[in-house]
Amino acid sequence: MKFPEGFTWGTAMSAHQIEGNDKNCDWWDWELERQGKYKYPLEKSGDACRSYEMYDEDFSLCEKLNNGAVRISLAWNRIEPKKGEYDEKEIKHYKDVLISAKKHNLKVHLTLHHFTSPSWLSKEGGWLNNRSAIHFERYAKKCAMEFSDYVENISTINEPQVYALMSYVNGTWPPNRKNIFYSLLVQINFLRAHKKAYKAIKKIKNIPVGIVKNIVWYDKHPKSGNWLDKITAKILFWLNCDFFLDPIKKQLDFIGLNYYFTTFISNLKKRNIDDFNSDLGWWINPDGLFNVLKHLRKYDLPIYITENGVADSKDSIRERFIKIMLLSCLKAIEEKVNLKGYFYWSLLDNYEWHEGYWPKFGLCEIDKNTYERIPRKSFYYYSNICKNNEII
């Protein structure tokens, strides 16, 4: 039940979901335009968790969790509010954030893009614009110049395919388009952006650079007798994993894995067992995490689980969730998977994108009036795991 010596324990957060008043970005604009007029978003982000001001308190909680690291993101729109123009005040703010993390003995795993983009980029077509990769390269270079001395590694983009799916296939996220061709073009521009950013960062400092991918495990339903289900599952998994990672594997120093889902296919349709579900109705299947980790072994790269968490407002299943997921991690390590760390999502209950604030992923709840951070019982369970480097 022990993890390898030096295994990284942490928690994960992202700028727009916790900082509050993250104006001048596509999501903020979308929230103001649509909330109350359409089904989504259910709520505006507003003050979020006020972590823009309360980051030191958040890092103090990470320290009490016995975390050795924290995963956070930058708000591109704060750093570059106008195309090619940087806000030195915001750059200093983020330096203060990184210095605070170091004060609390936390190594920072920094993400440059976590779903939100500056309003000026959105007005130019967002990630459909072929110049988006060039703009991101410039931003990444600036971030490397300003922040690389303060961080352990840099992830360029968070869940690029989730963004492409939600924004351009489902049409749930801004800009609410339903066009598979657009989705493909956005993914291509993300690939180009990562490659350009990787090279730009490396010219500034030889720091590990990776990407964060949400990967779903697809498989034939155990009771399915349809041989097409196996083929369908393999194709879906390839599209969700290797289709994106293979073209950039030479520009990766590590892989960040976000794991939440397994999808079983029966008679060419989704049919999960649904015996253990989160508040969001997501089926919880730790075997899927093991299978994804084992598959990623072929890339021969260090792997960090950069997000893994459960929406559980009553805090009734979170301890069990963490335990069974970590058992899968240990099983993968025994299978020679180079798994270096685990970041629980999330430290705080935060703004869960189009769903608003009702899904509760946090180890800490937030008092809506005072913004006090209130650790849940699972906070102390995870803290003991991190302290002892073993599953309890």
C-alpha positions as CSV (number, residue, x, y, z in Angstrom):
1,M,0.0,0.0,0.0
2,K,3.1,2.2,0.0
3,F,3.8,4.6,-2.9
4,P,7.4,5.0,-4.3
5,E,9.7,7.3,-2.4
6,G,9.4,10.9,-3.8
7,F,5.9,10.4,-5.2
8,T,4.2,13.8,-5.6
9,W,0.9,14.4,-3.7
10,G,-1.1,17.5,-4.5
11,T,-4.4,19.2,-5.3
12,A,-5.5,21.0,-8.4
13,M,-7.3,24.2,-9.1
14,S,-7.8,26.6,-12.1
15,A,-7.9,30.3,-12.4
16,H,-11.4,31.1,-13.7
17,Q,-13.0,28.5,-11.4
18,I,-11.6,30.0,-8.1
19,E,-10.2,33.5,-8.6
20,G,-13.4,35.5,-9.1
21,N,-14.1,38.5,-11.3
22,D,-12.1,37.0,-14.1
23,K,-13.2,39.6,-16.6
24,N,-12.1,40.3,-20.1
25,C,-12.2,36.6,-21.1
26,D,-14.6,34.6,-23.4
27,W,-16.2,32.7,-20.5
28,W,-17.0,35.9,-18.5
29,D,-18.5,37.5,-21.6
30,W,-20.5,34.4,-22.2
31,E,-21.8,34.2,-18.7
32,L,-23.0,37.9,-18.8
33,E,-24.6,37.4,-22.2
34,R,-26.4,34.2,-21.6
35,Q,-27.1,33.5,-17.9
36,G,-30.8,33.7,-17.2
37,K,-31.7,33.7,-20.9
38,Y,-30.6,30.1,-21.9
39,K,-30.3,26.8,-20.0
40,Y,-26.5,27.2,-19.6
41,P,-24.7,28.5,-17.8
42,L,-26.7,27.8,-14.7
43,E,-24.8,30.6,-12.8
44,K,-22.3,33.3,-13.4
45,S,-18.8,32.8,-11.9
46,G,-18.9,36.1,-10.1
47,D,-16.6,36.2,-7.1
48,A,-16.0,32.4,-7.3
49,C,-13.9,31.5,-4.3
50,R,-12.1,34.9,-4.1
51,S,-8.8,33.1,-4.5
52,Y,-7.4,36.0,-6.3
53,E,-7.1,37.6,-2.9
54,M,-7.1,34.5,-0.7
55,Y,-4.5,32.4,-2.5
56,D,-2.1,32.4,0.5
57,E,-4.9,30.8,2.6
58,D,-5.5,28.2,-0.1
59,F,-1.8,27.3,-0.1
60,S,-1.9,27.1,3.7
61,L,-4.6,24.5,3.3
62,C,-2.5,22.6,0.8
63,E,0.3,22.5,3.4
64,K,-2.1,21.2,6.0
65,L,-3.0,18.5,3.5
66,N,0.7,17.5,3.5
67,N,0.8,18.2,-0.2
68,G,4.2,18.6,-1.8
69,A,2.8,20.3,-4.9
70,V,-0.1,22.3,-6.2
71,R,-1.5,22.5,-9.7
72,I,-2.8,26.0,-10.7
73,S,-3.4,27.9,-13.9
74,L,-2.8,31.4,-15.2
75,A,-5.5,33.6,-16.7
76,W,-4.2,34.6,-20.1
77,N,-6.7,37.4,-20.2
78,R,-5.2,39.0,-17.1
79,I,-1.6,38.8,-18.4
80,E,-2.4,39.9,-21.9
81,P,-5.6,41.9,-21.8
82,K,-5.0,43.4,-25.2
83,K,-3.2,41.6,-28.1
84,G,0.5,42.0,-27.7
85,E,0.2,44.2,-24.5
86,Y,1.0,42.8,-21.1
87,D,-0.2,43.9,-17.7
88,E,2.8,44.2,-15.4
89,K,0.6,44.5,-12.4
90,E,-1.0,41.1,-13.1
91,I,2.4,39.6,-13.8
92,K,3.5,40.8,-10.4
93,H,0.4,39.3,-8.9
94,Y,1.0,35.9,-10.3
95,K,4.7,36.1,-9.2
96,D,3.4,36.8,-5.7
97,V,1.1,33.8,-6.0
98,L,4.0,31.5,-7.0
99,I,6.2,32.9,-4.2
100,S,3.4,32.2,-1.7
101,A,3.3,28.6,-2.9
102,K,7.0,28.2,-2.4
103,K,6.6,29.7,1.1
104,H,4.2,26.9,1.9
105,N,6.7,24.3,0.6
106,L,4.7,23.6,-2.5
107,K,6.1,22.9,-6.0
108,V,4.0,24.5,-8.6
109,H,2.7,22.6,-11.7
110,L,1.6,25.4,-13.9
111,T,-1.0,25.3,-16.6
112,L,-1.0,28.1,-19.2
113,H,-4.5,27.6,-20.7
114,H,-7.4,26.1,-18.7
115,F,-10.4,26.6,-21.0
116,T,-10.6,30.5,-20.9
117,S,-9.1,32.8,-23.6
118,P,-8.9,36.6,-23.8
119,S,-11.9,38.5,-25.2
120,W,-9.7,39.9,-28.0
121,L,-8.9,36.4,-29.2
122,S,-12.5,35.3,-29.0
123,K,-13.5,38.4,-31.2
124,E,-10.9,37.2,-33.7
125,G,-12.5,33.8,-34.0
126,G,-10.9,32.1,-31.0
127,W,-9.3,28.8,-31.6
128,L,-10.8,28.6,-35.1
129,N,-8.4,31.3,-36.1
130,N,-5.2,29.8,-37.5
131,R,-3.3,32.6,-35.9
132,S,-4.4,31.4,-32.4
133,A,-1.4,29.2,-32.3
134,I,0.9,32.1,-33.0
135,H,-0.8,34.2,-30.3
136,F,-0.5,31.4,-27.8
137,E,3.2,30.9,-28.7
138,R,3.8,34.6,-27.8
139,Y,1.9,34.3,-24.5
140,A,3.8,31.1,-23.6
141,K,7.1,32.7,-24.3
142,K,6.2,35.6,-22.0
143,C,5.1,33.2,-19.2
144,A,8.4,31.3,-19.5
145,M,10.3,34.5,-19.2
146,E,8.4,35.7,-16.1
147,F,7.4,32.5,-14.3
148,S,9.7,29.6,-15.2
149,D,12.1,30.2,-12.3
150,Y,9.2,29.7,-9.8
151,V,7.6,26.5,-11.1
152,E,8.4,22.8,-11.3
153,N,7.0,22.2,-14.8
154,I,4.6,23.8,-17.3
155,S,1.5,22.3,-19.0
156,T,0.6,24.2,-22.1
157,I,-3.1,23.4,-22.5
158,N,-5.7,21.7,-20.3
159,E,-8.1,19.1,-22.0
160,P,-7.9,20.5,-25.5
161,Q,-10.3,17.8,-26.9
162,V,-12.9,18.4,-24.1
163,Y,-12.9,22.1,-25.1
164,A,-13.3,21.2,-28.8
165,L,-16.1,18.7,-28.0
166,M,-18.1,20.9,-25.6
167,S,-17.7,24.1,-27.7
168,Y,-18.0,22.8,-31.2
169,V,-19.8,19.4,-31.1
170,N,-22.2,19.5,-28.1
171,G,-22.4,23.3,-28.4
172,T,-22.8,23.7,-24.7
173,W,-19.8,26.0,-24.1
174,P,-18.9,29.2,-25.8
175,P,-19.1,29.9,-28.7
176,N,-22.0,27.4,-28.8
177,R,-21.3,26.0,-32.3
178,K,-22.2,22.5,-33.6
179,N,-19.8,21.7,-36.4
180,I,-17.5,18.6,-36.4
181,F,-15.3,20.2,-38.9
182,Y,-14.8,23.2,-36.6
183,S,-14.0,20.9,-33.8
184,L,-11.3,19.2,-35.8
185,L,-9.8,22.6,-36.8
186,V,-9.7,23.7,-33.2
187,Q,-7.9,20.5,-32.2
188,I,-5.4,21.0,-35.0
189,N,-4.8,24.6,-33.8
190,F,-4.3,23.3,-30.3
191,L,-1.7,20.8,-31.6
192,R,0.1,23.6,-33.4
193,A,-0.1,25.8,-30.4
194,H,1.4,23.2,-28.1
195,K,4.3,22.5,-30.5
196,K,5.1,26.2,-30.9
197,A,4.8,26.9,-27.1
198,Y,7.0,23.9,-26.3
199,K,9.8,25.3,-28.5
200,A,9.3,28.8,-27.2
201,I,9.5,27.8,-23.6
202,K,12.5,25.6,-24.1
203,K,14.4,28.5,-25.6
204,I,13.9,30.4,-22.4
205,K,14.5,27.6,-19.9
206,N,15.0,23.9,-20.1
207,I,12.0,23.1,-17.9
208,P,9.8,20.1,-18.3
209,V,6.8,20.9,-20.6
210,G,3.8,18.7,-21.1
211,I,0.1,18.8,-21.8
212,V,-3.0,17.8,-19.8
213,K,-5.3,15.3,-21.4
214,N,-8.7,14.1,-20.2
215,I,-8.8,10.5,-21.3
216,V,-11.8,8.3,-21.2
217,W,-11.5,4.5,-21.2
218,Y,-13.7,2.9,-23.8
219,D,-14.5,-0.8,-23.7
220,K,-17.0,-3.3,-24.8
221,H,-19.7,-4.0,-22.2
222,P,-18.9,-7.2,-20.4
223,K,-22.3,-8.7,-21.3
224,S,-22.2,-7.5,-24.9
225,G,-22.2,-10.2,-27.6
226,N,-21.8,-7.7,-30.5
227,W,-18.2,-7.9,-32.0
228,L,-18.7,-4.4,-33.4
229,D,-18.7,-3.0,-29.9
230,K,-15.1,-3.9,-29.4
231,I,-14.0,-2.3,-32.6
232,T,-16.1,0.8,-31.8
233,A,-14.6,1.1,-28.3
234,K,-11.1,0.9,-29.8
235,I,-11.8,3.6,-32.4
236,L,-13.3,5.9,-29.8
237,F,-10.4,5.4,-27.4
238,W,-7.9,6.1,-30.2
239,L,-9.7,9.3,-31.1
240,N,-9.8,10.3,-27.5
241,C,-6.1,9.5,-26.8
242,D,-3.5,8.6,-29.4
243,F,-5.1,10.8,-32.2
244,F,-4.0,13.8,-30.2
245,L,-0.9,12.6,-28.3
246,D,0.9,10.8,-31.2
247,P,1.5,14.0,-33.2
248,I,3.1,15.8,-30.3
249,K,4.9,13.0,-28.5
250,K,8.3,14.4,-29.5
251,Q,7.3,17.7,-27.8
252,L,6.3,16.2,-24.5
253,D,8.5,15.8,-21.4
254,F,5.5,14.4,-19.4
255,I,1.9,13.6,-19.7
256,G,-0.8,15.1,-17.4
257,L,-3.7,12.7,-17.2
258,N,-7.2,13.9,-16.1
259,Y,-9.3,10.8,-15.5
260,Y,-13.1,10.8,-14.7
261,F,-14.8,8.4,-17.1
262,T,-15.1,4.9,-18.4
263,T,-17.7,4.3,-21.2
264,F,-18.9,0.8,-22.0
265,I,-20.4,0.1,-25.5
266,S,-23.3,-2.3,-26.0
267,N,-24.9,-2.7,-29.4
268,L,-23.1,0.5,-30.5
269,K,-24.6,2.5,-27.7
270,K,-23.2,3.8,-24.3
271,R,-24.3,1.4,-21.6
272,N,-22.5,1.8,-18.3
273,I,-23.0,-0.4,-15.2
274,D,-23.8,2.7,-13.1
275,D,-23.4,0.9,-9.8
276,F,-21.4,3.7,-8.2
277,N,-22.1,7.3,-9.3
278,S,-21.2,10.8,-8.4
279,D,-23.7,13.7,-7.9
280,L,-23.3,14.5,-11.5
281,G,-24.3,11.0,-12.5
282,W,-20.8,10.1,-13.6
283,W,-20.1,6.4,-13.2
284,I,-17.0,5.8,-11.0
285,N,-14.8,3.0,-12.4
286,P,-11.2,2.8,-11.1
287,D,-10.4,-0.1,-13.5
288,G,-10.6,2.5,-16.3
289,L,-7.9,4.5,-14.7
290,F,-5.6,1.5,-14.5
291,N,-6.3,0.7,-18.2
292,V,-5.5,4.2,-19.4
293,L,-2.3,4.4,-17.3
294,K,-1.2,1.0,-18.7
295,H,-1.9,2.3,-22.3
296,L,0.1,5.5,-21.7
297,R,3.1,3.4,-20.7
298,K,3.9,3.1,-24.4
299,Y,4.9,6.8,-24.6
300,D,7.8,6.1,-22.2
301,L,7.2,9.4,-20.4
302,P,6.6,10.4,-16.8
303,I,2.9,10.7,-16.0
304,Y,1.1,12.8,-13.5
305,I,-2.6,12.4,-12.6
306,T,-3.3,16.1,-12.8
307,E,-7.1,15.7,-12.0
308,N,-9.1,13.0,-10.4
309,G,-12.1,13.9,-8.2
310,V,-15.7,13.3,-7.5
311,A,-18.8,15.6,-7.1
312,D,-20.1,14.6,-3.6
313,S,-21.9,17.3,-1.7
314,K,-22.5,15.0,1.3
315,D,-18.9,13.9,1.4
316,S,-20.2,10.4,1.7
317,I,-18.3,8.6,-1.0
318,R,-15.1,10.8,-1.5
319,E,-12.9,8.7,0.8
320,R,-13.9,5.5,-0.9
321,F,-13.4,7.2,-4.3
322,I,-9.9,8.3,-3.4
323,K,-8.9,4.9,-2.0
324,I,-10.1,2.9,-5.0
325,M,-8.5,5.3,-7.5
326,L,-5.2,5.2,-5.7
327,L,-5.3,1.4,-5.6
328,S,-5.5,1.5,-9.4
329,C,-2.5,3.8,-9.3
330,L,-0.5,1.4,-7.3
331,K,-1.5,-1.5,-9.5
332,A,-0.3,0.6,-12.5
333,I,3.0,1.3,-10.8
334,E,3.5,-2.4,-10.2
335,E,3.0,-2.8,-14.0
336,K,6.0,-0.5,-14.6
337,V,3.9,2.6,-15.4
338,N,6.1,5.7,-14.7
339,L,3.5,7.4,-12.5
340,K,5.1,10.3,-10.7
341,G,2.2,12.0,-8.8
342,Y,-1.5,12.4,-8.0
343,F,-3.4,15.7,-7.8
344,Y,-6.9,15.4,-6.4
345,W,-9.5,17.7,-8.0
346,S,-10.2,19.9,-6.2
347,L,-9.0,21.7,-3.1
348,L,-12.2,23.8,-3.1
349,D,-15.7,23.7,-4.2
350,N,-15.5,25.9,-7.2
351,Y,-17.2,27.1,-10.4
352,E,-17.9,24.0,-12.4
353,W,-18.2,25.7,-15.8
354,H,-21.7,25.6,-17.3
355,E,-23.1,23.7,-14.3
356,G,-22.3,26.6,-11.9
357,Y,-21.6,25.9,-8.3
358,W,-23.9,23.0,-7.4
359,P,-21.4,20.2,-8.1
360,K,-19.1,19.9,-5.0
361,F,-15.7,18.5,-5.9
362,G,-13.8,20.2,-3.0
363,L,-12.0,18.7,-0.1
364,C,-13.1,22.1,1.4
365,E,-16.5,23.7,1.1
366,I,-16.9,27.4,0.8
367,D,-19.2,29.5,3.0
368,K,-21.2,31.6,0.5
369,N,-21.3,34.6,2.8
370,T,-17.8,34.8,4.3
371,Y,-15.8,32.7,1.8
372,E,-14.4,30.7,4.7
373,R,-12.8,27.5,3.7
374,I,-14.3,24.6,5.7
375,P,-12.4,21.3,5.4
376,R,-14.5,18.2,5.0
377,K,-13.9,14.9,6.7
378,S,-12.3,13.6,3.4
379,F,-9.8,16.5,3.7
380,Y,-8.2,14.8,6.7
381,Y,-8.4,11.4,5.1
382,Y,-6.4,12.6,2.1
383,S,-4.0,14.5,4.3
384,N,-3.0,11.3,6.1
385,I,-2.4,9.5,2.8
386,C,-0.2,12.3,1.7
387,K,1.7,12.4,5.0
388,N,2.3,8.7,5.1
389,N,2.8,8.1,1.4
390,E,0.4,5.1,1.6
391,I,-3.2,4.2,1.2
392,I,-5.1,4.2,4.5
